[in-house]
Amino acid sequence: MSEAYTRLIAGMPARVPATGGIPASARRMQQNIAQLPMANPAVAARELTHLLERMLTTVWPGGERLAALDGLGASVAQLSDGFERQLTNESFPLPAAKLALAEIVSGFQRALADGYALAVYELCAPAGKVGWMRSQAIAQGLARALRHGGLSLLWHYRLYRTPPAGAWLRMHAAYAFALESGIADKPVTLDPTQRLSSSTIYKHALLLALSNPYRFSTRELSDAYEITGVFAARCRLHAGGSGAIALDLAADTGPGYLPEERRAAAPGLHDFDAEPARAALAADRQMQPGGIAHGTYRLHDGKTLEVSHAFLERLQSTWSGNAERGHARLQAGHPLEAVIGLHALHMLLAGGQQFQTFLSGLRGAGISIGAHTQSPAWAAPADGGGVAVQRVQVLDQSLGGYRLLWHAETGMRIRVGEIVGLAPPAERGDTQDWMVGVVRWLRIEESGQLDTGVELLARQTLPAAVRFPDARGQLRNAVRALLLHGDDHEQLLLATLNDAIPAALELSLPEDPRDWQPLPSVRLAQIESSAALSPGYQSLRVSAAPRPVPASATAGADA
């Protein structure tokens, strides 16, 4: 009996013989599945959880367990898809009710992965050998164990949570036994449209982890999962110490989500090399006509997915062995104060003024704001007044940004791609210089603390109001923005616009205390370019203008 075989069920609960009331029968399981109240997802989820838990604590014939688990898969997929749609555009941490549902679905996938590994163990009992007559069923069980293990990891990424203890060990164990048994590269039919091997499914999980899934929005993560599935088979995985990224199959870790979490190749470890996947992606892009901003890829299930080249570039940027950062990082431990969201930072920079008050102070009472400029409910402090300022700890820093630890504050919500303001703590009444950044990745630790990577966009910023012309040239309602100064240009950060970007805009600014003649101002600015900063925000590069006219000179015309 090999170590790889015994590791298949390491950490699983003890099993007892089946009884007459709970027979170990695939037919009986089909009857139970038919009685699930799928019209009531919450109740169905609880009952499905009980079925899976009961299976893991009962002795079954391996073949019967495989058949029963295959029958459960469709119900799990139906519930998972429904709960996944509910998570779209959510901020984190999730409300308790949605978190409970998401944890149940993640538990489904973990239980299915354990169940298939247990079925393989039972099929190979007692010596742990793969007989010729059962090799197809065992290859099927290992592939499904790895597939559901990867989906369990995916659900933890969706929740921005670290994988639970034992999750990676179970993945490594299934792959190690497939490798030892000589069936790691044996394709099996997962459904009518997919034939994949255990090796390809395992490499898919490794490549997605190497992409740092914690830096994607919920919607982007779904695309990342599909695209890494397309290119995973091209990755190389072998024993040795010859280079690439080291993988310890005896450790409860993946290849490393962040560069500092990765290990150099060493004897006794496996090597995971994603460079062939990077090369294939680059070659695919070179074959496409110039000026095309999106690529279309055929997925394993026959469907197609269109994604932007900018997203693909971001996805594969961490696939290299070293994945070096753009700036050297320094360890830290000092505190910063932080605010979440463009609305909150704008209010803070405007001295606590609501946007209408800020605008009236610049332009007079004749300018109005649009409904879409109001603060979202999730970003508002619990008492509805002022700005919620958090105290965060800097774990490390560089010229490009910070790695921050947020303590679990009541009511605090954040998402990948969100704008944040950062400033050193100050005594009450002192002026703070607020920096502006964007959350690039987010991970919730078991303690409930949030570990985030923040890209620094500017060390100084001003609150601003902008108005865009409509098709007839009339200026629309003002929207809030943040102005970042560059050497030869200025950059505006604002919520993503649904309309086409015009050639120019009207920019209203308060007095800048760093200016030699601080006065509120209004001016027209030419838009040189625009870019998506994150799913909810965009940046506009505008030309630096000559000395603008004071706002007081235009107030009468707007009244």
Phi, psi and omega per residue, in radians:
M1 nan 2.124 -3.041
S2 -1.496 2.832 3.084
E3 -1.137 -0.671 3.132
A4 -1.052 -0.649 3.133
Y5 -1.192 -0.813 -3.107
T6 -1.171 -0.499 -3.135
R7 -1.241 -0.276 3.137
L8 -0.998 -0.619 -3.068
I9 -2.039 0.284 3.134
A10 -1.038 2.284 3.108
G11 1.465 -0.022 3.126
M12 -1.398 2.702 3.133
P13 -1.185 2.747 3.082
A14 -1.151 2.606 -3.116
R15 -1.945 2.548 3.111
V16 -2.060 2.729 3.140
P17 -1.074 2.591 3.095
A18 -1.171 2.648 3.121
T19 -2.010 3.028 3.121
G20 -1.095 -0.600 -3.130
G21 -1.284 -0.480 -3.135
I22 -2.262 1.326 -3.085
P23 -1.254 2.587 3.085
A24 -1.490 1.321 -3.003
S25 -2.377 2.259 3.084
A26 -1.133 -0.614 3.120
R27 -1.123 -0.758 3.125
R28 -1.132 -0.622 3.105
M29 -1.137 -0.670 3.093
Q30 -1.072 -0.653 3.090
Q31 -1.133 -0.729 3.113
N32 -1.125 -0.694 3.138
I33 -1.124 -0.701 -3.135
A34 -1.107 -0.418 -3.114
Q35 -1.592 -0.030 3.133
L36 -1.151 2.334 3.138
P37 -1.414 1.298 -3.040
M38 -1.110 -0.342 3.080
A39 -1.221 -0.315 3.079
N40 -2.048 1.526 -2.991
P41 -0.995 -0.661 -3.095
A42 -1.126 -0.775 3.131
V43 -1.198 -0.741 3.120
A44 -1.057 -0.672 3.135
A45 -1.113 -0.731 3.129
R46 -1.126 -0.762 -3.121
E47 -1.186 -0.642 3.107
L48 -1.159 -0.646 3.074
T49 -1.048 -0.769 3.129
H50 -1.087 -0.719 3.126
L51 -1.065 -0.784 -3.113
L52 -1.173 -0.737 3.132
E53 -1.110 -0.689 -3.126
R54 -1.161 -0.645 3.108
M55 -1.094 -0.694 -3.080
L56 -1.237 -0.294 -3.122
T57 -1.893 0.244 -3.114
T58 -2.184 2.472 3.065
V59 -1.319 2.220 3.114
W60 -2.233 2.683 2.845
P61 -1.155 2.403 -3.050
G62 -0.976 -0.731 -3.129
G63 -1.147 -0.704 3.098
E64 -1.126 -0.687 3.137
R65 -1.124 -0.753 3.107
L66 -1.013 -0.809 -3.116
A67 -1.129 -0.709 -3.139
A68 -1.154 -0.728 3.131
L69 -1.143 -0.666 3.087
D70 -1.057 -0.651 3.108
G71 -1.192 -0.562 3.134
L72 -1.299 -0.420 -3.021
G73 -1.017 -0.692 -3.103
A74 -1.135 -0.713 3.133
S75 -1.166 -0.703 3.101
V76 -1.091 -0.765 -3.138
A77 -1.092 -0.712 -3.135
Q78 -1.103 -0.810 3.141
L79 -1.192 -0.680 -3.121
S80 -1.095 -0.758 -3.133
D81 -1.083 -0.714 3.136
G82 -1.135 -0.748 -3.138
F83 -1.235 -0.585 3.123
E84 -1.092 -0.715 3.128
R85 -1.091 -0.547 3.141
Q86 -1.225 -0.360 -3.088
L87 -1.519 -0.204 -3.088
T88 -1.018 2.276 3.100
N89 1.183 0.234 3.082
E90 -1.304 2.616 2.961
S91 -1.702 2.928 -3.015
F92 -2.267 2.676 -0.006
P93 -1.135 2.644 -3.119
L94 -1.219 2.694 2.943
P95 -1.006 2.660 -3.017
A96 -0.985 -0.720 -3.084
A97 -1.143 -0.786 3.141
K98 -1.223 -0.616 3.097
L99 -1.094 -0.711 3.140
A100 -1.086 -0.741 3.119
L101 -1.121 -0.772 -3.123
A102 -1.120 -0.656 3.117
E103 -1.179 -0.591 3.079
I104 -1.106 -0.793 -3.126
V105 -1.140 -0.730 3.072
S106 -1.046 -0.672 3.094
G107 -1.124 -0.603 3.054
F108 -0.966 -0.900 -3.068
Q109 -1.128 -0.693 3.116
R110 -1.123 -0.737 -3.128
A111 -1.168 -0.665 3.086
L112 -1.147 -0.721 3.098
A113 -1.064 -0.789 3.102
D114 -1.108 -0.722 -3.112
G115 -1.086 -0.760 3.127
Y116 -1.183 -0.672 3.078
A117 -1.093 -0.694 3.112
L118 -1.153 -0.676 3.103
A119 -1.082 -0.730 3.092
V120 -1.097 -0.741 3.114
Y121 -1.026 -0.768 -3.122
E122 -1.199 -0.657 3.125
L123 -1.151 -0.526 -3.094
C124 -1.686 0.016 -3.120
A125 -1.204 2.641 0.015
P126 -1.652 -0.247 -2.984
A127 -1.546 -0.201 -3.119
G128 1.379 0.485 -3.121
K129 -1.841 2.536 3.117
V130 -1.650 1.837 3.101
G131 -1.296 2.684 -3.085
W132 -1.065 -0.666 -3.093
M133 -1.188 -0.435 -3.070
R134 -1.898 0.090 -3.042
S135 -1.076 -0.647 3.141
Q136 -1.156 -0.785 3.134
A137 -1.126 -0.678 -3.137
I138 -1.214 -0.731 3.068
A139 -1.055 -0.689 3.090
Q140 -1.090 -0.793 -3.127
G141 -1.118 -0.737 3.135
L142 -1.164 -0.717 3.118
A143 -1.086 -0.725 3.137
R144 -1.252 -0.609 3.065
A145 -1.063 -0.756 3.126
L146 -1.208 -0.671 -3.135
R147 -1.115 -0.825 -3.127
H148 -1.266 -0.524 3.018
G149 -1.106 -0.714 3.079
G150 -1.144 -0.644 3.092
L151 -1.206 -0.585 3.053
S152 -1.104 -0.761 3.062
L153 -1.062 -0.741 -3.139
L154 -1.030 -0.703 3.133
W155 -1.171 -0.594 3.058
H156 -1.207 -0.602 3.048
Y157 -1.136 -0.691 3.117
R158 -1.053 -0.567 3.136
L159 -1.585 0.025 -3.087
Y160 0.977 0.661 3.137
R161 -1.945 2.639 3.052
T162 -1.229 2.552 3.129
P163 -1.045 2.576 3.136
P164 -1.213 2.808 3.121
A165 -0.987 2.335 3.096
G166 1.593 -0.168 -3.073
A167 -1.110 -0.852 3.138
W168 -1.268 -0.576 3.089
L169 -1.048 -0.698 3.127
R170 -1.139 -0.690 3.098
M171 -1.106 -0.837 -3.134
H172 -1.066 -0.694 -3.089
A173 -1.126 -0.766 -3.140
A174 -1.120 -0.743 3.121
Y175 -1.168 -0.744 -3.117
A176 -1.064 -0.700 3.138
F177 -1.231 -0.660 3.076
A178 -1.091 -0.704 3.136
L179 -1.157 -0.798 -3.136
E180 -1.100 -0.605 -3.085
S181 -1.484 -0.070 3.111
G182 1.343 0.342 -3.109
I183 -2.119 0.263 -3.112
A184 -1.091 -0.580 -3.097
D185 -1.772 0.252 -3.128
K186 -1.459 1.988 3.141
P187 -1.191 2.483 3.072
V188 -2.301 2.755 -3.141
T189 -1.546 1.953 3.111
L190 -1.481 -0.610 3.028
D191 -2.757 3.069 -3.053
P192 -0.993 -0.321 -3.072
T193 -1.912 -0.054 -3.031
Q194 -2.308 2.263 2.959
R195 -2.217 1.969 -3.084
L196 -2.354 2.704 3.085
S197 -1.699 2.843 3.079
S198 -1.027 -0.684 -3.133
S199 -1.078 -0.782 -3.133
T200 -1.144 -0.723 3.140
I201 -1.134 -0.718 3.119
Y202 -1.121 -0.784 3.131
K203 -1.145 -0.525 3.055
H204 -1.047 -0.821 3.128
A205 -1.095 -0.679 3.135
L206 -1.173 -0.750 -3.109
L207 -1.175 -0.667 3.091
L208 -1.135 -0.723 3.102
A209 -1.106 -0.681 3.137
L210 -1.145 -0.403 3.129
S211 -1.354 -0.066 -3.021
N212 0.943 1.339 -3.083
P213 -1.110 -0.241 -3.132
Y214 -1.294 -0.088 3.136
R215 -1.738 0.132 -3.126
F216 -1.912 2.596 2.967
S217 -1.204 2.943 -3.132
T218 -1.007 -0.723 -3.132
R219 -1.220 -0.737 3.126
E220 -1.129 -0.616 -3.118
L221 -1.081 -0.658 3.095
S222 -1.079 -0.728 3.094
D223 -1.164 -0.706 3.129
A224 -1.081 -0.694 3.122
Y225 -1.087 -0.766 -3.107
E226 -1.199 -0.772 -3.088
I227 -1.194 -0.713 3.094
T228 -1.123 -0.519 3.055
G229 -1.142 -0.588 3.136
V230 -1.181 -0.697 -3.010
F231 -1.750 -0.076 -3.049
A232 -1.053 -0.680 -3.072
A233 -1.064 -0.393 -3.126
R234 -1.376 -0.295 3.141
C235 -1.199 2.686 3.118
R236 -1.886 2.425 3.140
L237 -2.433 2.065 -3.084
H238 -2.725 2.824 3.077
A239 -1.340 2.656 3.057
G240 2.518 -1.490 -2.765
G241 2.012 0.413 -3.071
S242 -1.580 -0.069 3.139
G243 2.428 -2.844 -3.136
A244 1.111 -2.558 -3.042
I245 -1.869 2.259 -3.089
A246 -1.346 2.528 3.141
L247 -2.351 2.108 3.141
D248 -1.737 1.888 -3.091
L249 -1.269 -0.142 3.105
A250 -1.731 0.034 -3.107
A251 -1.920 2.643 -3.118
D252 -1.527 0.898 3.137
T253 -2.453 2.733 3.038
G254 -1.607 -2.661 -3.131
P255 -1.338 -0.165 -3.108
G256 1.877 2.106 -3.132
Y257 -1.375 -0.592 -3.134
L258 -1.981 2.710 3.138
P259 -0.948 -0.677 -3.112
E260 -1.269 -0.195 3.118
E261 -1.621 -0.028 -3.067
R262 -1.635 2.647 -3.099
R263 -1.936 2.572 3.059
A264 -1.332 2.698 3.137
A265 -1.058 2.521 -3.124
A266 -2.707 2.661 3.099
P267 -1.016 2.486 3.137
G268 1.589 -0.195 3.118
L269 -1.872 2.897 3.031
H270 -1.611 2.720 3.081
D271 -1.933 2.327 3.048
F272 -2.041 2.075 -3.057
D273 -2.068 1.949 -3.135
A274 -1.676 0.065 -3.098
E275 -1.050 -0.683 3.084
P276 -1.059 -0.579 3.093
A277 -1.196 -0.705 3.091
R278 -1.088 -0.763 -3.128
A279 -1.120 -0.695 3.129
A280 -1.149 -0.692 3.123
L281 -1.150 -0.729 3.122
A282 -1.132 -0.732 3.133
A283 -1.128 -0.651 3.126
D284 -1.117 -0.698 -3.139
R285 -1.212 -0.636 -3.128
Q286 -1.162 -0.453 -3.136
M287 -1.370 -0.223 -3.094
Q288 -1.487 2.600 -3.127
P289 -1.060 2.627 3.093
G290 -1.118 2.603 3.137
G291 1.493 -0.083 3.111
I292 -1.499 2.159 -3.058
A293 -1.673 -0.092 -3.089
H294 -2.300 2.700 3.045
G295 -2.120 2.613 3.131
T296 -2.020 2.296 -3.065
Y297 -2.238 2.442 3.096
R298 -1.567 2.199 -3.088
L299 -1.534 3.003 -3.099
H300 -1.106 -0.500 -3.104
D301 -1.528 0.134 3.103
G302 1.628 -0.247 3.120
K303 -1.342 2.902 3.089
T304 -2.029 2.671 -3.140
L305 -2.342 2.253 3.091
E306 -1.825 2.192 3.134
V307 -2.339 2.719 -3.113
S308 -1.343 2.647 3.070
H309 -1.120 -0.561 3.109
A310 -1.103 -0.703 3.100
F311 -1.159 -0.733 3.127
L312 -1.089 -0.685 3.109
E313 -1.104 -0.728 3.120
R314 -1.194 -0.659 -3.120
L315 -1.082 -0.825 -3.032
Q316 -1.536 0.015 -3.079
S317 -1.142 -0.326 -3.124
T318 -1.895 0.215 -3.080
W319 -1.436 -0.215 -3.105
S320 -1.289 2.818 -3.083
G321 -1.120 -0.703 -3.114
N322 -1.576 -0.566 -3.132
A323 0.804 0.915 -3.063
E324 -1.131 2.550 3.087
R325 -1.394 2.764 3.130
G326 -1.261 -0.376 -3.138
H327 -2.373 2.585 3.053
A328 -1.163 2.461 -3.085
R329 -1.894 2.508 -3.141
L330 -2.051 2.391 3.068
Q331 -1.144 2.569 -3.101
A332 -2.527 -2.965 3.141
G333 -3.099 0.069 -3.085
H334 -1.432 2.809 -3.141
P335 -1.568 2.736 2.931
L336 -2.344 2.745 2.974
E337 -1.714 2.540 -3.016
A338 -2.441 2.563 2.980
V339 -2.215 2.604 -3.037
I340 -1.915 2.200 3.018
G341 1.771 2.548 3.108
L342 -1.078 -0.679 -3.110
H343 -1.081 -0.815 -3.111
A344 -1.159 -0.752 -3.136
L345 -1.150 -0.695 3.110
H346 -1.055 -0.781 3.139
M347 -1.102 -0.713 -3.135
L348 -1.122 -0.788 3.131
L349 -1.157 -0.477 3.141
A350 -1.532 0.265 3.098
G351 1.330 0.440 3.126
G352 1.520 0.118 -3.109
Q353 -1.411 2.464 2.924
Q354 -1.127 2.767 -3.023
F355 -1.075 -0.694 3.139
Q356 -1.098 -0.710 3.108
T357 -1.148 -0.765 3.099
F358 -1.016 -0.774 -3.106
L359 -1.186 -0.734 3.134
S360 -1.118 -0.624 3.104
G361 -1.132 -0.529 3.120
L362 -1.463 -0.755 -2.904
R363 -2.065 -0.158 -3.021
G364 1.684 3.065 -3.000
A365 -1.375 -0.070 -3.044
G366 -1.421 -0.154 -3.111
I367 -1.682 2.362 3.131
S368 -2.046 2.891 3.134
I369 -1.984 2.750 3.101
G370 -1.490 2.768 -3.118
A371 -1.092 -0.517 -3.072
H372 -1.284 -0.115 3.107
T373 -1.582 -0.052 3.110
Q374 -1.240 2.633 -3.120
S375 -1.150 2.431 3.042
P376 -1.196 2.597 -3.064
A377 -1.054 -0.621 -3.069
W378 -1.221 -0.379 -3.086
A379 -1.549 -0.143 -3.060
A380 -1.447 2.552 3.053
P381 -1.140 2.778 -3.019
A382 -1.064 -0.613 -3.090
D383 -1.489 -0.066 3.076
G384 1.381 -0.020 -3.120
G385 -2.211 2.600 3.128
G386 1.253 -2.929 -3.127
V387 -2.077 2.299 3.121
A388 -1.352 2.000 3.125
V389 -1.849 2.192 -3.128
Q390 -1.765 2.654 2.984
R391 -1.766 2.145 -3.109
V392 -2.120 2.794 3.125
Q393 -1.916 2.305 3.104
V394 -1.469 2.049 3.105
L395 -1.463 -0.753 2.988
D396 -2.716 2.917 -3.050
Q397 -2.639 2.833 3.054
S398 -2.669 -3.121 3.070
L399 -1.119 -0.402 -3.078
G400 -1.597 -0.211 -3.134
G401 2.816 -2.858 -3.029
Y402 -2.343 2.628 2.868
R403 -1.860 2.088 -2.963
L404 -2.082 2.558 3.037
L405 -1.967 2.070 3.138
W406 -1.759 2.276 3.094
H407 -1.369 2.650 -3.053
A408 -1.227 1.604 3.139
E409 -1.595 2.503 3.109
T410 -1.133 2.199 3.078
G411 1.463 -0.073 -3.133
M412 -1.273 2.288 -3.138
R413 -2.318 2.438 -3.129
I414 -2.659 2.779 3.101
R415 -2.535 2.792 3.045
V416 -1.094 2.360 -3.115
G417 1.603 -0.010 -3.119
E418 -1.374 2.556 3.040
I419 -1.373 2.400 3.064
V420 -2.304 2.605 3.002
G421 -1.875 2.450 -3.100
L422 -2.317 2.453 3.125
A423 -2.707 2.591 3.031
P424 -1.116 2.567 3.095
P425 -1.019 2.557 -3.139
A426 -2.389 2.746 3.057
E427 -1.202 2.695 -3.135
R428 -0.999 2.276 3.123
G429 1.638 -0.301 3.122
D430 -1.345 2.634 3.100
T431 -1.392 2.354 3.093
Q432 -1.902 2.423 3.025
D433 -1.632 1.937 -3.051
W434 -1.606 2.231 2.990
M435 -1.549 2.803 3.107
V436 -2.185 2.383 3.139
G437 -2.506 3.123 3.120
V438 -2.328 2.388 3.139
V439 -1.255 2.066 -3.119
R440 -1.730 -0.472 3.007
W441 -2.644 2.780 -3.010
L442 -2.571 2.316 3.115
R443 -2.492 2.238 -3.132
I444 -1.683 2.104 -3.129
E445 -1.371 2.929 -3.134
E446 -1.072 -0.487 3.129
S447 -1.285 -0.170 -3.073
G448 1.653 -0.152 3.091
Q449 -1.287 2.627 -3.109
L450 -1.817 2.145 3.067
D451 -1.748 2.089 -3.044
T452 -2.294 2.619 2.965
G453 -1.871 2.165 -3.087
V454 -2.037 2.114 3.031
E455 -1.430 2.225 -3.136
L456 -1.431 2.148 -3.133
L457 -1.652 -0.631 -3.140
A458 -2.843 2.590 3.112
R459 -1.584 -0.184 3.070
Q460 -2.482 2.541 -3.132
T461 -2.675 2.762 3.098
L462 -2.168 2.526 2.993
P463 -1.259 2.537 -3.094
A464 -2.508 2.865 2.996
A465 -2.241 2.367 -3.142
V466 -2.224 2.599 3.042
R467 -2.247 2.340 3.137
F468 -1.855 2.548 3.070
P469 -1.360 2.587 3.039
D470 -1.536 -2.967 -3.076
A471 -1.097 -0.431 -3.138
R472 -1.647 0.038 3.139
G473 1.548 0.018 3.114
Q474 -1.430 2.402 -3.124
L475 -1.281 2.330 3.137
R476 -1.467 -3.098 3.093
N477 -1.077 2.625 -3.115
A478 -1.296 2.570 3.036
V479 -2.206 2.663 -3.134
R480 -1.358 2.652 3.122
A481 -2.706 2.935 3.021
L482 -2.060 2.369 -3.140
L483 -1.811 2.190 3.079
L484 -1.956 2.287 -3.105
H485 -1.567 2.365 2.978
G486 -2.039 3.109 -3.119
D487 -1.163 -0.751 -3.085
D488 -2.215 0.196 3.141
H489 -2.726 2.980 3.044
E490 -2.200 2.682 -3.102
Q491 -2.210 2.356 3.095
L492 -1.919 2.325 3.023
L493 -1.877 2.295 -3.136
L494 -2.728 2.908 3.098
A495 -1.096 2.565 -3.083
T496 -1.003 2.288 3.117
L497 -1.533 2.462 3.110
N498 -1.471 -0.353 -3.082
D499 -1.632 2.948 3.070
A500 -1.114 2.550 -3.121
I501 -1.355 2.180 3.122
P502 -1.340 -3.124 -3.116
A503 -1.453 -0.381 -3.076
A504 -2.610 2.935 3.107
L505 -2.610 2.888 3.031
E506 -1.758 2.259 -3.059
L507 -2.061 2.159 3.091
S508 -1.973 2.296 -3.068
L509 -2.304 2.581 2.996
P510 -1.362 3.114 3.085
E511 -1.169 2.458 3.128
D512 -1.764 1.982 -3.093
P513 -1.087 -0.285 3.129
R514 -1.529 -0.115 -3.114
D515 -1.396 2.662 3.133
W516 -1.231 -0.399 3.096
Q517 -2.398 1.414 -3.018
P518 -1.208 1.945 3.089
L519 -2.470 2.543 2.971
P520 -1.064 2.610 -3.055
S521 -2.544 2.743 3.035
V522 -2.352 2.365 3.117
R523 -2.715 2.832 2.969
L524 -1.563 2.449 -3.141
A525 -2.279 2.408 3.081
Q526 -1.433 2.358 3.106
I527 -1.573 2.018 -3.118
E528 -1.485 -0.644 -3.129
S529 -2.867 2.862 3.081
S530 -2.379 2.680 3.140
A531 -2.642 2.564 3.058
A532 -1.349 2.094 3.119
L533 -1.440 -0.650 3.136
S534 -2.886 3.068 -3.113
P535 -0.978 -0.455 -3.086
G536 -1.890 -0.131 -3.034
Y537 -2.357 2.710 3.046
Q538 -2.407 2.807 3.109
S539 -2.062 2.480 3.085
L540 -2.080 2.176 3.041
R541 -1.558 2.115 -3.121
V542 -2.098 2.632 -3.106
S543 -1.243 2.446 3.048
A544 -1.209 2.225 -3.006
A545 -1.756 2.835 2.991
P546 -1.100 3.121 -3.100
R547 -0.928 2.038 -3.092
P548 -1.319 2.874 3.089
V549 -1.374 2.566 3.089
P550 -1.058 2.604 3.136
A551 -1.095 -0.531 -3.111
S552 -1.087 -0.438 -3.115
A553 -1.294 -0.325 -3.115
T554 -1.912 -0.116 -3.040
A555 -1.068 -0.685 -3.099
G556 -1.146 -0.594 -3.117
A557 -1.236 -0.397 -3.101
D558 -1.608 -0.206 -3.042
A559 -1.208 nan nan
